[in-house]
Amino acid sequence: MTKTTRRTSLTACALVLIAVVVLLFLRGCESAVTAGTGAGDAGGAVQVVRIEGDLAGTISPGVVVPLDLRFTNPHDVGLSITGLTVVVRGVVAPGSCAVDDFEVDQAPADLRVTLAARATNTLSGLGFPSTTWPRLGMRDLPVDQDGCKGASLTLDYTASGTRGDR
């Protein structure tokens, strides 16, 4: 593999993270519990960095909860990941519920996650305070939001990065 191809492959790996599914099981009075996994594909035979997310609590209308992200680096080199964004891409619910019923507060633009080679870690495990994590919530709208009970959300993560040894 040429140096240019390797650099391109590593850059592509850092531009990861689409199609990550976080399931929100809204229970009781419009509260939610989450669990989920996902991965992205940078194309070709390149291994990707995996990102998964777990909410630090339950959501309900007007409540926004930190999303503790877990990063898995399958590469033999450390990575520095920046420019993380989270987007609610889809929602499946038994009633009337839409992507616009939810909101994401992004992590600070200057958040830099450094992952060792062949390591898995979370934002909390890396020492980032929950105030710097992306946050997910349900908007408090002046309409009946019971249609969102039992909803499943699809979240997309995007980021960019470089080799951590530079």
DSSP file (Angstrom, degrees, kcal/mol; ACC not computed):
  #  RESIDUE AA STRUCTURE BP1 BP2  ACC     N-H-->O    O-->H-N    N-H-->O    O-->H-N    TCO  KAPPA ALPHA  PHI   PSI    X-CA   Y-CA   Z-CA
    1    1 A M              0   0    0      0, 0.0     2,-0.0     0, 0.0     0, 0.0   0.000 360.0 360.0 360.0 129.0    0.0    0.0    0.0
    2    2 A T     >  -     0   0    0      1,-0.1     4,-2.9     4,-0.0     5,-0.2  -0.284 360.0-112.2 -73.1 161.7    1.5    3.4   -1.0
    3    3 A K  H  > S+     0   0    0      1,-0.2     4,-2.5     2,-0.2     5,-0.2   0.891 119.3  49.3 -61.0 -40.1    1.9    6.1    1.6
    4    4 A T  H  > S+     0   0    0      2,-0.2     4,-2.6     1,-0.2    -1,-0.2   0.916 112.0  47.7 -65.7 -43.6   -0.7    8.2   -0.2
    5    5 A T  H  > S+     0   0    0      2,-0.2     4,-2.8     1,-0.2    -2,-0.2   0.914 112.7  49.1 -64.1 -42.2   -3.2    5.3   -0.3
    6    6 A R  H  X S+     0   0    0     -4,-2.9     4,-2.7     2,-0.2    -2,-0.2   0.922 112.1  48.0 -63.2 -44.0   -2.6    4.6    3.3
    7    7 A R  H  X S+     0   0    0     -4,-2.5     4,-2.5     2,-0.2    -2,-0.2   0.916 113.3  48.2 -62.6 -43.1   -3.1    8.2    4.3
    8    8 A T  H  X S+     0   0    0     -4,-2.6     4,-2.6     2,-0.2    -2,-0.2   0.911 111.8  50.1 -62.9 -42.3   -6.3    8.3    2.2
    9    9 A S  H  X S+     0   0    0     -4,-2.8     4,-2.2     2,-0.2    -2,-0.2   0.918 111.7  47.2 -62.8 -44.1   -7.5    5.1    3.8
   10   10 A L  H  X S+     0   0    0     -4,-2.7     4,-1.5     2,-0.2    -1,-0.2   0.899 112.8  49.3 -65.9 -39.7   -6.8    6.4    7.3
   11   11 A T  H  X S+     0   0    0     -4,-2.5     4,-0.9     1,-0.2   150,-0.2   0.919 110.3  50.9 -63.7 -42.7   -8.5    9.7    6.5
   12   12 A A  H >< S+     0   0    0     -4,-2.6     3,-0.7     1,-0.2    -2,-0.2   0.885 106.7  55.1 -62.2 -38.0  -11.5    7.8    5.1
   13   13 A C  H 3< S+     0   0    0     -4,-2.2    36,-0.9     1,-0.2     3,-0.3   0.869 105.5  52.5 -62.7 -35.3  -11.7    5.7    8.3
   14   14 A A  H 3< S+     0   0    0     -4,-1.5     2,-0.8     1,-0.2    -1,-0.2   0.685  96.1  69.0 -76.0 -16.7  -11.9    8.9   10.4
   15   15 A L  S << S+     0   0    0     -4,-0.9    -1,-0.2    -3,-0.7   145,-0.2  -0.326  87.7 130.7 -92.5  52.0  -14.8   10.2    8.3
   16   16 A V        +     0   0    0     -2,-0.8   143,-0.4    -3,-0.3    34,-0.1   0.289   9.9  76.3 -84.3-166.1  -16.9    7.5    9.7
   17   17 A L        +     0   0    0     32,-0.5   140,-1.3     1,-0.2     2,-0.3   0.831  37.6 142.4  71.9  64.2  -20.1    6.8   11.3
   18   18 A I        +     0   0    0    138,-0.2    21,-0.4     1,-0.2    -1,-0.2  -0.832  62.1  35.5-115.8 166.1  -23.3    6.7    9.4
   19   19 A A  S    S+     0   0    0     -2,-0.3    20,-0.7     1,-0.2     2,-0.6   0.881  70.5 157.5  62.9  42.8  -26.2    4.4   10.0
   20   20 A V  E     -AB  38 155A   0    135,-1.2   135,-1.7    18,-0.2     2,-0.6  -0.860  28.2-151.2 -97.5 128.8  -25.8    4.2   13.8
   21   21 A V  E     -AB  37 154A   0     16,-1.9    16,-0.8    -2,-0.6     2,-0.5  -0.862  15.8-176.7-106.4 125.5  -29.1    3.2   15.4
   22   22 A V  E     -AB  36 153A   0    131,-1.0   131,-0.9    -2,-0.6     2,-0.5  -0.981  19.8-145.2-114.5 120.1  -30.0    4.2   18.9
   23   23 A L  E     -A   35   0A   0     12,-3.1    12,-1.3    -2,-0.5     2,-0.6  -0.723   9.7-162.4 -88.3 127.9  -33.3    2.7   20.0
   24   24 A L  E     -A   34   0A   0     -2,-0.5     2,-1.0   127,-0.3    10,-0.2  -0.941   1.8-166.1-108.7 116.6  -35.4    4.9   22.3
   25   25 A F  E     -A   33   0A   0      8,-3.3     8,-1.1    -2,-0.6     2,-0.4  -0.838  11.7-155.1-102.6  98.3  -38.0    3.0   24.1
   26   26 A L  E     -A   32   0A   0     -2,-1.0     2,-0.3   125,-0.3     6,-0.3  -0.579  19.7-176.0 -74.7 127.2  -40.4    5.6   25.4
   27   27 A R  E  >  -A   31   0A   0      4,-2.6     4,-2.3    -2,-0.4    -2,-0.0  -0.888  39.7 -20.8-127.4 156.2  -42.1    4.3   28.5
   28   28 A G  T  4 S+     0   0    0     -2,-0.3     2,-2.2     1,-0.2    -2,-0.0  -0.202 127.1  13.1  54.0-129.4  -44.8    5.5   30.8
   29   29 A C  T  4 S-     0   0    0      1,-0.2    -1,-0.2   120,-0.0    -2,-0.1  -0.419 128.8 -66.0 -81.0  64.7  -45.3    9.2   30.8
   30   30 A E  T  4 S+     0   0    0     -2,-2.2     2,-0.2     1,-0.2    -1,-0.2   0.837  94.4 139.0  60.0  39.2  -43.3   10.0   27.7
   31   31 A S  E  <  -A   27   0A   0     -4,-2.3    -4,-2.6    29,-0.1     2,-0.3  -0.672  37.0-145.3-105.2 168.0  -39.9    9.0   29.1
   32   32 A A  E     -A   26   0A   0     27,-0.4     2,-0.4    -6,-0.3    -6,-0.2  -0.969  15.9-165.9-139.2 150.5  -37.3    7.0   27.2
   33   33 A V  E     -A   25   0A   0     -8,-1.1    -8,-3.3    -2,-0.3     2,-0.3  -0.972  23.4-154.8-126.0 143.7  -34.6    4.4   27.7
   34   34 A T  E     +A   24   0A   0     -2,-0.4     2,-0.3   -10,-0.2   -10,-0.2  -0.870  24.8 157.5-126.3 157.9  -31.9    3.8   25.0
   35   35 A A  E     +A   23   0A   0    -12,-1.3   -12,-3.1    -2,-0.3     2,-0.3  -0.912  21.2 140.7-160.8 151.2  -29.6    1.2   23.7
   36   36 A G  E     -A   22   0A   0     -2,-0.3     2,-0.3   -14,-0.3   -14,-0.2  -0.960  27.6-153.3 178.0 166.1  -28.0    0.8   20.4
   37   37 A T  E     +A   21   0A   0    -16,-0.8   -16,-1.9    -2,-0.3     2,-0.3  -0.920  21.2 153.9-143.4 168.8  -25.2   -0.1   18.1
   38   38 A G  E     -A   20   0A   0     -2,-0.3     2,-0.3   -18,-0.3   -18,-0.2  -0.977  19.0-153.3 179.4 174.9  -24.0    0.9   14.7
   39   39 A A        -     0   0    0    -20,-0.7     2,-0.3   -21,-0.4    11,-0.1  -0.976  12.0-135.5-157.5 162.3  -21.1    1.3   12.3
   40   40 A G        -     0   0    0      9,-0.4     2,-0.4    -2,-0.3     8,-0.1  -0.777  11.9-139.1-118.6 167.9  -20.1    3.4    9.3
   41   41 A D        -     0   0    0     -2,-0.3     3,-0.1   -26,-0.1     6,-0.1  -0.973  12.3-173.6-132.9 118.2  -18.5    2.4    6.0
   42   42 A A        -     0   0    0     -2,-0.4     3,-0.1     4,-0.3    -1,-0.1   0.378  54.4-108.7 -89.0   3.7  -15.8    4.5    4.4
   43   43 A G  S >  S+     0   0    0      1,-0.2     3,-1.1     3,-0.2    -1,-0.2   0.004  77.9  42.7  90.9 161.7  -15.8    2.2    1.3
   44   44 A G  T 3  S-     0   0    0      1,-0.2    -1,-0.2    -3,-0.1    -2,-0.1  -0.183 115.6 -43.3  64.9-156.6  -13.3   -0.3    0.1
   45   45 A A  T 3  S+     0   0    0     -3,-0.1     2,-0.3     2,-0.1    -1,-0.2   0.113  94.8 131.9 -94.8  20.5  -11.6   -2.8    2.3
   46   46 A V    <   -     0   0    0     -3,-1.1    -4,-0.3     1,-0.1     2,-0.2  -0.545  57.2-128.3 -78.3 133.8  -10.9   -0.1    5.0
   47   47 A Q        -     0   0    0     -2,-0.3     2,-0.3    -6,-0.1    -1,-0.1  -0.580  29.5-139.7 -75.4 145.8  -11.7   -0.9    8.6
   48   48 A V        -     0   0    0     -2,-0.2     2,-0.5    -8,-0.1   -34,-0.1  -0.692  12.5-111.6-107.3 158.8  -13.9    1.8   10.2
   49   49 A V        -     0   0    0    -36,-0.9   -32,-0.5    -2,-0.3     2,-0.4  -0.761  38.0-138.4 -82.0 132.9  -13.9    3.4   13.5
   50   50 A R  E     -E   72   0B   0     22,-2.1    22,-2.5    -2,-0.5     2,-0.4  -0.782  18.7-170.5 -98.8 136.9  -17.1    2.3   15.3
   51   51 A I  E     +E   71   0B   0     -2,-0.4     2,-0.3    20,-0.2    20,-0.2  -0.996   7.6 173.2-127.5 132.2  -19.2    4.7   17.3
   52   52 A E  E     -E   70   0B   0     18,-2.2    18,-3.2    -2,-0.4     2,-0.4  -0.913  15.6-146.7-129.8 157.8  -22.1    3.7   19.6
   53   53 A G  E     -E   69   0B   0     -2,-0.3     2,-0.4    16,-0.2    16,-0.2  -0.981  12.6-172.8-134.8 143.6  -24.1    5.8   22.0
   54   54 A D  E     -E   68   0B   0     14,-1.6    14,-2.5    -2,-0.4     2,-0.2  -0.997  26.6-128.0-129.9 126.9  -25.8    5.4   25.3
   55   55 A L  E     -E   67   0B   0     -2,-0.4    12,-0.2    12,-0.2   -21,-0.2  -0.487  12.2-137.7 -70.7 143.7  -28.0    8.1   26.8
   56   56 A A  S    S-     0   0    0     10,-2.7     2,-0.3    -2,-0.2    -1,-0.1   0.373  79.9 -12.8 -83.4   5.1  -27.1    8.9   30.4
   57   57 A G  S    S-     0   0    0      9,-0.3     2,-0.3     8,-0.1   -23,-0.2  -0.925  89.7 -59.6-174.3-163.5  -30.8    9.0   31.4
   58   58 A T        -     0   0    0     -2,-0.3     2,-0.3   -25,-0.1   -25,-0.2  -0.736  41.2-141.7-102.8 152.4  -34.3    9.1   30.1
   59   59 A I        +     0   0    0     -2,-0.3   -27,-0.4   -27,-0.2     5,-0.1  -0.807  24.9 159.0-111.7 155.8  -35.8   11.7   27.8
   60   60 A S    >   -     0   0    0      3,-0.4     3,-2.7    -2,-0.3    78,-0.7  -0.916  59.0 -46.3-156.9 173.0  -39.3   13.2   27.8
   61   61 A P  B 3  S+g  138   0C   0      0, 0.0    79,-0.2     0, 0.0    78,-0.2  -0.247 130.6   8.7 -52.9 126.9  -40.7   16.5   26.4
   62   62 A G  T 3  S+     0   0    0     76,-3.0     2,-0.5     1,-0.2    77,-0.1   0.384 103.6 114.0  84.7  -2.7  -38.4   19.3   27.3
   63   63 A V    <   -     0   0    0     -3,-2.7    75,-1.3    75,-0.4     2,-0.4  -0.894  44.2-169.9-108.0 127.0  -35.7   17.0   28.7
   64   64 A V  E     -H  137   0C   0     -2,-0.5    73,-0.3    73,-0.2    -6,-0.1  -0.964   9.2-164.8-116.5 130.2  -32.3   16.8   27.0
   65   65 A V  E     -H  136   0C   0     71,-3.1    71,-2.7    -2,-0.4    -8,-0.1  -0.917  24.6-105.4-121.9 139.0  -29.9   14.1   28.1
   66   66 A P  E     -H  135   0C   0      0, 0.0   -10,-2.7     0, 0.0     2,-0.7  -0.306  26.8-141.2 -60.8 143.9  -26.1   13.6   27.5
   67   67 A L  E     -E   55   0B   0     67,-3.2     2,-0.9   -12,-0.2   -12,-0.2  -0.916   9.2-151.3-111.0 104.2  -25.2   10.9   25.0
   68   68 A D  E     -E   54   0B   0    -14,-2.5   -14,-1.6    -2,-0.7     2,-0.3  -0.666  18.0-152.0 -80.3 108.0  -22.0    9.0   26.1
   69   69 A L  E     -E   53   0B   0     -2,-0.9    54,-1.9   -16,-0.2     2,-0.5  -0.587   5.8-152.0 -86.5 142.9  -20.4    7.9   22.9
   70   70 A R  E     -EF  52 122B   0    -18,-3.2   -18,-2.2    -2,-0.3     2,-0.4  -0.968  11.2-161.7-115.3 124.9  -18.2    4.8   22.7
   71   71 A F  E     -EF  51 121B   0     50,-3.3    50,-2.3    -2,-0.5     2,-0.5  -0.885   5.2-164.8-110.0 135.4  -15.4    4.7   20.1
   72   72 A T  E     -EF  50 120B   0    -22,-2.5   -22,-2.1    -2,-0.4    48,-0.2  -0.980   2.9-163.8-121.9 119.5  -13.7    1.6   18.8
   73   73 A N        -     0   0    0     46,-3.2    46,-0.4    -2,-0.5   -24,-0.1  -0.894   9.1-179.5-103.4 108.7  -10.4    2.0   16.9
   74   74 A P        +     0   0    0      0, 0.0    -1,-0.1     0, 0.0     2,-0.1   0.436  50.7 104.8 -85.7   2.0   -9.5   -1.2   15.0
   75   75 A H  S    S-     0   0    0      2,-0.2    43,-1.9    41,-0.1    44,-0.1  -0.379  77.2-125.8 -88.3 160.5   -6.3    0.3   13.6
   76   76 A D  S    S+     0   0    0     41,-0.2     2,-0.3    -2,-0.1    41,-0.2   0.375  93.9  62.1 -82.5   3.4   -2.7   -0.3   14.5
   77   77 A V  S    S-     0   0    0     39,-0.1    41,-0.3    87,-0.0    -2,-0.2  -0.931  90.6-105.1-127.2 152.7   -2.2    3.5   15.0
   78   78 A G        -     0   0    0     -2,-0.3    86,-3.5    39,-0.2    87,-0.5  -0.369  35.7-147.3 -70.6 156.3   -3.8    5.9   17.4
   79   79 A L  E     -DC 115 163A   0     36,-2.4    36,-3.1    84,-0.3     2,-0.5  -0.947  11.8-150.2-128.8 148.6   -6.4    8.4   16.0
   80   80 A S  E     -DC 114 162A   0     82,-3.0    82,-2.0    -2,-0.3     2,-0.4  -0.976  21.6-163.4-116.3 114.9   -7.4   11.9   16.8
   81   81 A I  E     +DC 113 161A   0     32,-3.4    32,-2.9    -2,-0.5    80,-0.3  -0.855  17.1 158.9-107.6 131.9  -11.1   12.5   16.1
   82   82 A T  E     + C   0 160A   0     78,-3.6    78,-2.9    -2,-0.4    30,-0.1  -0.803  46.2  50.3-136.3 176.6  -12.7   15.9   15.8
   83   83 A G  E     -     0   0A   0     26,-0.6     2,-0.2    28,-0.4    -1,-0.1   0.822  67.8-178.5  63.3  34.4  -15.7   17.6   14.2
   84   84 A L  E     +     0   0A   0     27,-0.3     2,-0.3    24,-0.2    23,-0.3  -0.471   3.5 176.1 -70.6 130.7  -18.2   15.1   15.8
   85   85 A T  E     - C   0 158A   0     73,-2.5    73,-2.0    -2,-0.2     2,-0.4  -0.983  16.8-156.7-133.7 150.3  -21.8   15.7   14.9
   86   86 A V  E     - C   0 157A   0     -2,-0.3     2,-0.4    71,-0.2    71,-0.2  -0.988  12.5-176.2-125.5 133.3  -25.0   13.8   15.7
   87   87 A V  E     - C   0 156A   0     69,-2.3    69,-2.8    -2,-0.4     2,-0.9  -0.994  28.6-129.9-132.0 135.3  -28.2   14.0   13.6
   88   88 A V  E     + C   0 155A   0     -2,-0.4    67,-0.2    67,-0.2     3,-0.1  -0.771  33.7 173.3 -80.4 110.5  -31.6   12.4   14.1
   89   89 A R  E     +     0   0A   0     65,-2.6     2,-0.3    -2,-0.9    66,-0.2   0.802  55.3   1.0 -92.0 -33.2  -32.1   10.8   10.7
   90   90 A G  E     - C   0 154A   0     64,-1.5    64,-2.6     9,-0.1     2,-0.4  -0.991  51.0-157.4-155.3 159.9  -35.3    8.8   11.2
   91   91 A V  E     - C   0 153A   0     -2,-0.3     2,-0.5    62,-0.2    62,-0.2  -0.995   1.6-167.2-142.3 135.3  -38.0    7.9   13.7
   92   92 A V  E     + C   0 152A   0     60,-2.6    60,-2.7    -2,-0.4     6,-0.1  -0.990  24.7 159.9-120.9 122.4  -40.3    4.9   13.7
   93   93 A A        -     0   0    0     -2,-0.5     4,-0.1    58,-0.2    57,-0.1  -0.970  49.5-123.6-142.7 154.7  -43.2    5.2   16.2
   94   94 A P  S    S+     0   0    0      0, 0.0     2,-0.2     0, 0.0    54,-0.1   0.733  97.5  27.8 -70.6 -20.9  -46.6    3.6   16.7
   95   95 A G  S    S-     0   0    0     52,-1.4     2,-0.8    54,-0.3    -2,-0.2  -0.443 115.1 -46.7-122.5-163.6  -48.3    7.1   16.5
   96   96 A S  S    S+     0   0    0     -2,-0.2     2,-0.3     2,-0.0    51,-0.3  -0.616  75.9 138.3 -74.6 109.5  -47.7   10.4   15.0
   97   97 A C        -     0   0    0     -2,-0.8     2,-0.3    -4,-0.1    -4,-0.2  -0.973  25.9-173.4-155.0 137.9  -44.0   11.3   15.7
   98   98 A A    >   -     0   0    0     -2,-0.3     3,-2.0     1,-0.1     4,-0.2  -0.850  42.2-102.4-134.0 166.6  -41.4   12.8   13.5
   99   99 A V  G >  S+     0   0    0     -2,-0.3     3,-2.0     1,-0.3   -11,-0.1   0.857 118.2  64.6 -53.6 -37.9  -37.7   13.7   13.5
  100  100 A D  G 3  S+     0   0    0      1,-0.3    -1,-0.3    38,-0.0    39,-0.1   0.618  86.2  71.4 -66.8 -11.8  -38.6   17.3   14.3
  101  101 A D  G <  S+     0   0    0     -3,-2.0    38,-2.4    37,-0.1     2,-0.3   0.587  97.9  60.0 -76.6  -9.1  -40.0   16.1   17.6
  102  102 A F  E <   -I  138   0C   0     -3,-2.0     2,-0.3    36,-0.3    36,-0.2  -0.811  67.1-160.8-120.2 158.4  -36.4   15.5   18.8
  103  103 A E  E     -I  137   0C   0     34,-2.4    34,-2.4    -2,-0.3     2,-0.4  -0.972   6.4-152.0-138.7 152.6  -33.3   17.8   19.1
  104  104 A V  E     -I  136   0C   0     -2,-0.3     2,-0.6    32,-0.2    32,-0.2  -0.993   3.7-157.5-125.8 126.8  -29.6   17.3   19.3
  105  105 A D  E     -I  135   0C   0     30,-2.7    30,-3.0    -2,-0.4    -2,-0.0  -0.928  31.2-132.1 -97.1 118.8  -27.2   19.7   21.1
  106  106 A Q        -     0   0    0     -2,-0.6     3,-0.1    28,-0.2   -21,-0.1  -0.255  16.9-103.1 -72.7 156.5  -23.9   19.1   19.5
  107  107 A A        -     0   0    0    -23,-0.3    26,-0.1     1,-0.2    -1,-0.1  -0.359  60.8 -73.5 -65.3 157.0  -20.6   18.5   21.4
  108  108 A P    >   -     0   0    0      0, 0.0     3,-2.0     0, 0.0   -24,-0.2  -0.253  41.9-122.2 -55.4 143.2  -18.3   21.6   21.3
  109  109 A A  T 3  S+     0   0    0      1,-0.3   -26,-0.6    -3,-0.1   -25,-0.1   0.784 111.0  53.7 -59.4 -28.6  -16.7   22.1   17.9
  110  110 A D  T 3  S+     0   0    0    -28,-0.1    -1,-0.3   -27,-0.1     2,-0.3   0.323  75.4 130.2 -92.4   9.4  -13.2   21.9   19.5
  111  111 A L    <   -     0   0    0     -3,-2.0     2,-0.5   -27,-0.1   -28,-0.4  -0.476  38.5-168.5 -63.8 126.3  -13.8   18.5   21.2
  112  112 A R        -     0   0    0     -2,-0.3     2,-0.6   -30,-0.1   -30,-0.2  -0.976   6.8-161.9-123.8 118.8  -10.9   16.2   20.3
  113  113 A V  E     -D   81   0A   0    -32,-2.9   -32,-3.4    -2,-0.5     2,-0.6  -0.891   5.3-160.8-102.8 121.0  -11.1   12.5   21.1
  114  114 A T  E     -D   80   0A   0     -2,-0.6     2,-0.5   -34,-0.2   -34,-0.2  -0.906   8.2-170.6-106.0 121.6   -7.8   10.7   21.1
  115  115 A L  E     -D   79   0A   0    -36,-3.1   -36,-2.4    -2,-0.6    49,-0.2  -0.933  17.4-131.7-114.2 131.7   -8.0    6.9   20.8
  116  116 A A    >   -     0   0    0     -2,-0.5     3,-1.1   -38,-0.2   -43,-0.2  -0.305  46.1 -76.2 -69.8 162.5   -5.1    4.6   21.3
  117  117 A A  T 3  S+     0   0    0      1,-0.3   -41,-0.2   -41,-0.2   -39,-0.2  -0.350 115.1   1.0 -59.3 139.0   -4.4    1.9   18.7
  118  118 A R  T 3  S+     0   0    0    -43,-1.9     2,-0.3   -41,-0.3    -1,-0.3   0.844 105.6 134.7  49.9  43.5   -6.8   -1.1   18.9
  119  119 A A    <   -     0   0    0     -3,-1.1   -46,-3.2   -46,-0.4     2,-0.4  -0.851  45.7-154.3-123.1 156.1   -8.7    0.5   21.8
  120  120 A T  E     +F   72   0B   0     -2,-0.3     2,-0.3   -48,-0.2   -48,-0.2  -0.997  28.3 153.4-125.0 134.0  -12.3    1.1   22.8
  121  121 A N  E     -F   71   0B   0    -50,-2.3   -50,-3.3    -2,-0.4     2,-0.2  -0.986  30.9-131.9-155.2 161.8  -13.2    3.9   25.1
  122  122 A T  E  >  -F   70   0B   0     -2,-0.3     4,-1.8   -52,-0.3   -52,-0.2  -0.677  32.2-109.6-109.8 165.9  -16.1    6.2   25.9
  123  123 A L  T  4>S+     0   0    0    -54,-1.9     5,-2.4    -2,-0.2     4,-0.2   0.919 123.7  47.3 -59.7 -42.1  -16.3   10.0   26.4
  124  124 A S  T >45S+     0   0    0      1,-0.2     3,-1.5   -55,-0.2    -1,-0.2   0.914 110.5  51.8 -65.8 -41.6  -16.8    9.4   30.1
  125  125 A G  T 345S+     0   0    0      1,-0.3    -1,-0.2     2,-0.1    -2,-0.2   0.778 106.5  54.3 -65.2 -27.2  -13.9    6.9   30.2
  126  126 A L  T 3<5S-     0   0    0     -4,-1.8    -1,-0.3     2,-0.1    -2,-0.2   0.432 122.5-107.2 -86.2   0.3  -11.6    9.4   28.5
  127  127 A G  T < 5 +     0   0    0     -3,-1.5    -3,-0.2     1,-0.3    -2,-0.1   0.566  67.1 149.0  88.9   8.9  -12.5   11.9   31.2
  128  128 A F      < -     0   0    0     -5,-2.4    -1,-0.3    -6,-0.2    -2,-0.1  -0.640  48.9-122.3 -76.0 128.1  -14.7   14.2   29.2
  129  129 A P    >   -     0   0    0      0, 0.0     3,-2.7     0, 0.0     4,-0.4  -0.384  22.0-113.8 -67.5 150.3  -17.4   15.8   31.5
  130  130 A S  G >  S+     0   0    0      1,-0.3     3,-1.0     2,-0.2   -63,-0.2   0.714 113.0  72.4 -60.0 -19.6  -21.0   15.1   30.5
  131  131 A T  G 3  S+     0   0    0      1,-0.2    -1,-0.3   -65,-0.1     4,-0.1   0.665  98.2  49.1 -68.4 -14.4  -21.4   18.9   29.8
  132  132 A T  G <  S+     0   0    0     -3,-2.7    -1,-0.2   -25,-0.1    -2,-0.2   0.474  92.0  97.6-101.9  -3.5  -19.1   18.3   26.7
  133  133 A W  S <  S-     0   0    0     -3,-1.0   -65,-0.1    -4,-0.4     2,-0.0  -0.451  86.9 -97.2 -78.9 154.6  -21.0   15.3   25.3
  134  134 A P        -     0   0    0      0, 0.0   -67,-3.2     0, 0.0     2,-0.4  -0.396  43.7-142.9 -62.1 153.8  -23.6   15.6   22.6
  135  135 A R  E     -HI  66 105C   0    -30,-3.0   -30,-2.7   -69,-0.3     2,-0.4  -0.967  12.6-161.6-128.1 140.8  -27.1   15.8   24.1
  136  136 A L  E     +HI  65 104C   0    -71,-2.7   -71,-3.1    -2,-0.4     2,-0.3  -0.957  21.7 152.2-122.5 137.6  -30.4   14.3   22.8
  137  137 A G  E     -HI  64 103C   0    -34,-2.4   -34,-2.4    -2,-0.4     2,-0.5  -0.930  41.9-105.4-153.0 177.9  -33.8   15.3   23.8
  138  138 A M  E     -gI  61 102C   0    -75,-1.3   -76,-3.0   -78,-0.7   -75,-0.4  -0.948  39.3-118.6-112.3 128.6  -37.5   15.6   22.9
  139  139 A R        -     0   0    0    -38,-2.4     2,-1.0    -2,-0.5   -76,-0.1  -0.341  19.7-127.4 -63.8 145.2  -38.9   19.0   22.2
  140  140 A D        -     0   0    0    -79,-0.2    -1,-0.1   -78,-0.1   -39,-0.0  -0.808  39.3-178.8 -95.7  95.5  -41.6   20.2   24.5
  141  141 A L        -     0   0    0     -2,-1.0     2,-0.6     2,-0.2     4,-0.1  -0.630  39.5-116.9 -99.2 154.0  -44.3   21.2   22.0
  142  142 A P  S    S+     0   0    0      0, 0.0     2,-0.3     0, 0.0    -1,-0.1  -0.032  91.3  77.3 -80.8  35.6  -47.8   22.6   22.7
  143  143 A V  S    S-     0   0    0     -2,-0.6     2,-0.3     0, 0.0    -2,-0.2  -0.894  98.7 -77.8-136.0 165.2  -49.4   19.5   21.2
  144  144 A D        -     0   0    0     -2,-0.3     3,-0.3     1,-0.1     0, 0.0  -0.515  40.9-176.6 -65.3 123.6  -50.1   16.0   22.4
  145  145 A Q    >   +     0   0    0     -2,-0.3     3,-2.0     1,-0.2     4,-0.2   0.157  48.1 113.5-110.3  16.7  -46.8   14.1   22.0
  146  146 A D  G >   +     0   0    0      1,-0.3     3,-1.8     2,-0.2    -1,-0.2   0.730  62.6  76.7 -61.2 -20.6  -48.1   10.6   23.0
  147  147 A G  G 3  S+     0   0    0    -51,-0.3   -52,-1.4     1,-0.3    -1,-0.3   0.680  86.9  61.5 -63.2 -16.7  -47.4    9.4   19.4
  148  148 A C  G X  S+     0   0    0     -3,-2.0     3,-1.9   -52,-0.1  -122,-0.3   0.530  74.4 116.3 -88.3  -6.1  -43.7    9.3   20.2
  149  149 A K  T <  S+     0   0    0     -3,-1.8   -54,-0.3     1,-0.3  -122,-0.1  -0.438  85.2  14.4 -62.6 132.4  -44.2    6.7   23.0
  150  150 A G  T 3  S+     0   0    0   -124,-0.3    -1,-0.3     1,-0.2  -125,-0.1   0.623  94.5 157.1  79.1  13.5  -42.4    3.5   21.9
  151  151 A A    <   -     0   0    0     -3,-1.9     2,-0.4   -58,-0.1  -125,-0.3  -0.360  33.0-150.5 -73.6 150.3  -40.4    5.3   19.2
  152  152 A S  E     - C   0  92A   0    -60,-2.7   -60,-2.6  -129,-0.2     2,-0.3  -0.990  14.1-155.6-117.4 129.8  -37.1    4.1   17.8
  153  153 A L  E     -BC  22  91A   0   -131,-0.9  -131,-1.0    -2,-0.4     2,-0.5  -0.812   8.1-147.7-106.0 145.9  -34.7    6.7   16.5
  154  154 A T  E     -BC  21  90A   0    -64,-2.6   -65,-2.6    -2,-0.3   -64,-1.5  -0.967  19.8-166.0-108.3 123.3  -31.9    6.3   13.9
  155  155 A L  E     -BC  20  88A   0   -135,-1.7  -135,-1.2    -2,-0.5     2,-0.4  -0.881   8.2-152.2-110.1 140.8  -29.0    8.6   14.6
  156  156 A D  E     - C   0  87A   0    -69,-2.8   -69,-2.3    -2,-0.4     2,-0.4  -0.940   9.1-161.7-109.2 134.8  -26.1    9.4   12.2
  157  157 A Y  E     - C   0  86A   0   -140,-1.3     2,-0.3    -2,-0.4   -71,-0.2  -0.933   9.4-179.7-112.1 138.0  -22.7   10.3   13.5
  158  158 A T  E     + C   0  85A   0    -73,-2.0   -73,-2.5    -2,-0.4     2,-0.3  -0.975  10.3 151.8-132.5 152.4  -20.1   12.0   11.4
  159  159 A A  E     -     0   0A   0   -143,-0.4     2,-0.3    -2,-0.3   -76,-0.2  -0.966  27.5-139.7-162.8 169.1  -16.6   13.1   12.3
  160  160 A S  E     + C   0  82A   0    -78,-2.9   -78,-3.6    -2,-0.3     2,-0.3  -0.914  28.2 155.5-133.4 165.7  -13.2   13.7   10.8
  161  161 A G  E     - C   0  81A   0     -2,-0.3     2,-0.3   -80,-0.3   -80,-0.2  -0.993  26.1-135.7-174.2 177.6   -9.8   12.8   12.1
  162  162 A T  E     - C   0  80A   0    -82,-2.0   -82,-3.0    -2,-0.3     2,-0.1  -0.876  48.2 -68.5-140.3 169.5   -6.1   12.1   11.6
  163  163 A R  E >   - C   0  79A   0     -2,-0.3     3,-1.0   -84,-0.2   -84,-0.3  -0.426  43.5-133.6 -60.0 138.1   -3.5    9.7   12.8
  164  164 A G  T 3  S+     0   0    0    -86,-3.5   -85,-0.2     1,-0.2    -1,-0.1   0.615  96.9  68.3 -73.4 -12.3   -2.8   10.4   16.5
  165  165 A D  T 3         0   0    0    -87,-0.5    -1,-0.2     1,-0.2    -2,-0.1   0.233 360.0 360.0 -93.4  15.2    1.0   10.3   16.1
  166  166 A R    <         0   0    0     -3,-1.0    -1,-0.2    -4,-0.0    -2,-0.1   0.441 360.0 360.0 -98.2 360.0    1.2   13.5   14.0
